[in-house]
Amino acid sequence: MRRLSLGQFAQVIIVGTIRSTLIFVLATAIAAPAQSRLEQAVQFAREQRYADARRALEGAVEPSGTTQRIAFHRLKAAVASGLGDTAAAVKEMRSALALAPADAGLQTATAAAELQAGLLDDAVAHAQGGVGTAVGQALLGDIQEKRGQYLEAVKAYQAAVALAPDREQYRIALALELVQHHTFEPAVAVLEQAIPRFPKSARLRVLLGVAQYAAGRYEDAEAALADALDLAPELEPAYGYLAQAALEAPSAPPERALKAICTREPIVCSVLKSRSARATGDAGLEAQAVAELKRAPKNSAIAHCELGRVYQAAVQWTEARVEFEACVQLDPSPQNHYRLGLVYNRLGLVELAQKQMELRKAAEERGAEDTARRQSAVQAFQYLIK
């Protein structure tokens, strides 16, 4: 099973607001019998058929009247954004804003276009016009995150939550910002407060499970992720996180969690069954699990690592060596180097064992450096958000 990163989770769990901020075009603002091409372009844009919308706009004449002109430029900006033409989207939004410079909604939409184009300083300046709204604060949070101003991003997301406590996405944005910067317990607190308000939200529970897993609270993570899958069995990423938590938990997962894992992660299911069988002395279950692990793809690190543990427990050192060598090749963690070193020692291969212990030490030192840097950042971040 491939380890899922927090960055990947961020892409899966939260829906961006940039284009939805841009596409705030009212068909009635430009609808008229003589403007059928514009009406058609509006419909295409709402259906996300941006290439068709651009073709419909070719040769269209800018309407008269300030309201209609603003809507026209916003429509063109939305279409350009949908086609990935960020420079054109910025140009059109700035044209719309020039017609009503004090309009907070236009300032926010212009900031959204500038964020998409990477014009972050301009985006911050225009986003200030919408700070009195939740969407404006959330957008400001997105911009500050891109600028690397993590504390300012958290403050903006907190303001969005305060302005719109009934909107789930702002709580997700706040918690996700905390999780991405390894401030896990504050993220857990935000999510635990949110869940009673949104009892049917699977996304909140998945993110809670991720935060708890990252904080080392594996059993809590299993419960949260199993709850999420009860609500939304189709939420595929949750199965991977649940399997990951179950592999690292000190005890066997609850029955409902194991059942969910076995429906989507068959190799992890076999690993968990193997461990349970060894703990209970169930020879039949262990034989079944081992047979399943042997059929796993050759590039499955967890299958090789678990088979190595099975053979190690059975004092089958030659077989354990083969599996742990494959395991270390695929997953060179300190723990796996250590296990292979023990097997080499049992086989009397002293030099190979010593080499594995040296590799283990180097891996631990790299991990310790990463942990120290992360912990320092977490402490500073926690202090600042109090």
N, C-alpha and C positions, 0 to 999 in steps of 0.2 A: 504494500500500500504506500502510495506517495504521500509524504508529509505535506499538509496544506499550510500555506503561510497566511499570516494576518492580512497581508496585502491582497492576496487572492480572495480572501473572504470579503474584504472591503469592496472589491469589484462585484462580487456576487450579491451581497446582502443589501446594498444601498443603491437607490435609483438616483441618478444625477438630476439636478434641477435646472441646469443651464438652458437646455432647449425649451423646457416647459416655461421658463421665465420669458424667453424670447417670444414664444408663440402665444401671444396674448392679443390676437387679432380678432376683432369682432366683425363678422361678416356684414352686419348691419351698418358698420361705419363706412363701408365702401360699396355696399350693394345698391344697385340701381339698374334699370333695364339696359342702359347704355354701357354698363360696366360688366357685361357677362363674362369677359375674359378674367377679370379680377375675381369675380365670384367663383369661377371655376378654379382659379389658382388657390383661393382660400380653402376650397374643399379638398383639393389635392394635398395641400400642406397639412390639413387636419388628419388626412389619411396617411401621412408620412410618405407620400408619393412626390418627393421633392423634385426629381428630374421632370416629371410631368408638370409640376407647378411652375418650374422655371420656364419651360416651353410655353405655357399659357401666358406668362408675363412678358414674353418677347414682343416688343412693339407696343406694349401697353403704355398709355399716356398717363402721366401723373395727374390725379384728379385735382380739382380746385377745392378750396376750403381746407382750413387747418386740420380739422379732425380727420378728414379723408386722406390728406397728405401724410399725416402721421401713421395712419393705419397702412397706407401703401408702403411706406419705408419699413415698417415693422414686418409686414408680410414678406418683403424682399429679404430682410435680415433673417427671418425664420427659415426661408427656403435656402439661403446661402449657408446658414448654420447646418441645416440638414444634409447638405451636400459636402460639408467639410470645408467650405470656403470661408474660413474665419475672418480673413481680411475684408472680404465683401460684406460679411455680417456686421463687422464693426463700422464700416463706412455707412451702411444703411441706418444703423441705430443712431449714429452720431448725427445723421441728417434728420432723423425723427426728433432727436433731443433738441436740435437747434431751433425747431419750431415751437418748443415749449420747454425751455431750459429749467424751469422750476418744478416740473412734473416729477414727483418721486418715483412713480412707476416707470417712467422712461429712463430715469437715472439708474434704477435697478437693472432694467433690461439692457441698458448700455454696458453696465458693469459686467453683466453675464456674458455678453459678447466679447468684451475685452479679456475676461478671464479665459474664455475658450481660446482666444488668440494669443494668450500668454503675455498680455499687456497688463501686468499685475499692479503697477503703481497707478496707472490710469483707472484700473478697475476699483482699487481701494477708494480713490477720490470720488468716483461716481457712486459707489455703494453707500457712501455716507448719506446720500439723499434718501435712502430707504431704510435707515436704521430704526425708524419708528414702527416697522412692520416685521413680522416673523420671517417672511420670505427674504426680506432685505438683510436681516441679521444672519440667517442661514447662508445666504450668498456671501456675506462678508466673512463668515467662518470658512467657507470653501476657499476664498481668496487668500485669507491669512494662512491657511494650511499650505497652499501652494507656495507662499512666500517664506515658509519655514517659521512663521510666527505662531508657534503652537499654543502658547498661553492666550494670545489674542483670539485665536480660533476657538478655544474653549469658552472664553468669555462671550463671544458672539453666539455660539450655539446655546449657551445657557440663557442668553437674552431671548433667543428664538423660542426656547421652551417656555420661558416666563410669559411671552407675548401670546403664545398659542399652545397652552397646556394640553389641548385636546388633539394635537397633531402628532401622531406617532413618529413621523420621519425626523422631527427635530430632536427627539430623545435618542433616536438611533444615531443621528449624526454626532451628538454630544458623546454618547458612550463609545462610538467607534473611534472618535478622536482620542479619547483616553486610552482605549485598547491599543491603538496603533503606536502609541508612545509609551506603552508598557506601564501605564498607571492603572493597574488592573482592579484593585479593590474599589477605588472611586467609581470605575465603570460598572462594577457589580452593583454598587449602591444605587447608581442612576437607574439601572435596569430593574432591580428589585422594586424600586419605587414605581416604575412605569407599568409593570406587568398587571397589577390589580386594576389599573385604569384601562388597559387594553388586554383583557383576558383571552381574547381569541387570536392574538398576534403570535404567529410562529416565528417571525423574524426576530422579535425581541427575545424570545427564548433561545433561539440559536446563538444570538450574540451574547446572551448571558452565559450559555454553555461555553462559548469560546473564551470569554473573560475568565470564567472559573477555571477552565482547563489551563489557561496561561498562568494563572495564579497558583497552580498546583493543587487545586481543589477538584480532583478527578471524579470523585463520587457525586459531588454536587453537579459537575458538568454533565455526567451521564444522565442524571435525573432531568436537568433542564433540556438537554437535547432529545431525550425520549419524549418529554412533554411536547416539544416542537413537532416531532414526527407524528405524534398522536393527532395534532391539529392539522398538519399538512404533510402527509406521507410522500407527496411528490417533491418535497424540498431536498433535492439530491445532495447538495453539499453537506447537509447535516449528518448524513450517514458516515461520511469520511471523518468528520470531527468526533462523532460518537465512537467510531472504531478506534481512533487515535487515543481518546480518553480511556477507553476500556483496556487498551494494551498497557497503559501506564498506571492504571489504578492498582492499588495493593490487593484488592479482593475481586472476586468474580463479579461481573456486571449483573444487575437485576434481570430477571427472566425477560421482561418486555424489551429491555435494551439489547440483550443477546438476540432475541427474535428479530429485532429491527436490523441489527448488524448482519445477521445471517441471510437476510433477504437481498442485501446489496454488496456485502464485503465477504465473499465466501472464504478467502484465504485467512482473513482475520478471524472469522468464525471458527475455522479449523484450529487456529492457534489457541483461541480461548478454550475450545473443547479439549485440546491437548493439555493445557495447564490445569483445567478442572479435573481431568482424568488422573493426572499425576497426583494431585492433591487428595483425591478420594480413593485412589488405588483401583480405578475402574479400567481394567486391562482391555476390555472390549471397546470402550469408547476411545481409549488411547490408540488402539490399532486402527480404528476407523479414521481418527484425526490424522495419524501419520500417513496413512494411505492417501488422504486428500492432499496433504502438504507435498507429498512426492509428485503429485500430478500438477502442482502449481507451475506457472511459467518460470523458466530458468533465471529470469531477471528479478524475481521476487525476493527481496532481501529478508523480509520477515519470515518467509517460508524456510529459507536456508538457516536463518538464525534459530528458529524454533526447532527445526530438525536437529541442529547441533546440540541444543539443550536436551532434547529427547535422548540422543545417543550418549551424551555426557552422563545423564542420570542412569543410563543402562550400562555404563562402563564400557561402551563400545568406542574406544578412543580413535581408531582409524577412521571409522565412519564419521565421528564427531569432527575430526580434523578436516575432512573433505567439506563438510557443511559449513563449518566456521570460517574456513578460508574463503568460500564463496560469499558468506555473510559479510566478512570484513571488506572484501573487494567492493561490495555494493553499499555497505553502510559502515564506514570506518570510525565508529564512535569509540570513546574510551572503554566503555563496557564490553564491546565486542572484541577489541584488541586484547583486553584482559582475559576474556574467556578463551580466545584462541591460544593465548600464552599459557594458560593452565593446561590445555590439551597437549601443547608441545612438551611441556614439562613431564606430563604423564607418559609421553612417548619417548622420553629421554633426549629430546631435541633441544638442548640447553641454549645454544646460540640463537635459534629461532625464537625460543621463549623470551630470551632477554630482549631481542629486537622488538617483539610485540609489546613488552612492558615500556620500552623507550617510546614507541609510537603512542602508547596509551598516555604516558606522561605529557608528551607534546600536545596531544589532543586536549587533555585536561587543562593545560596552561592556556591554550587558545580559548577554551571555553570560559576559563576564569577571567581572562582579560575582557571578553565580551560581556560577561555577567557584571563585572565591576563597572564598566562604562555604562551599561544599561541601568544599574542600580543607582549610580550617581545622577544620571539624568532623571530617573524616576523620583528620587528624593527632592531634587530641585523643583521638578514639576509639581509634585504634591505640595511643597511649601508655598509655591506661588499661587496655586488655585484655592488655597484655604481662605 
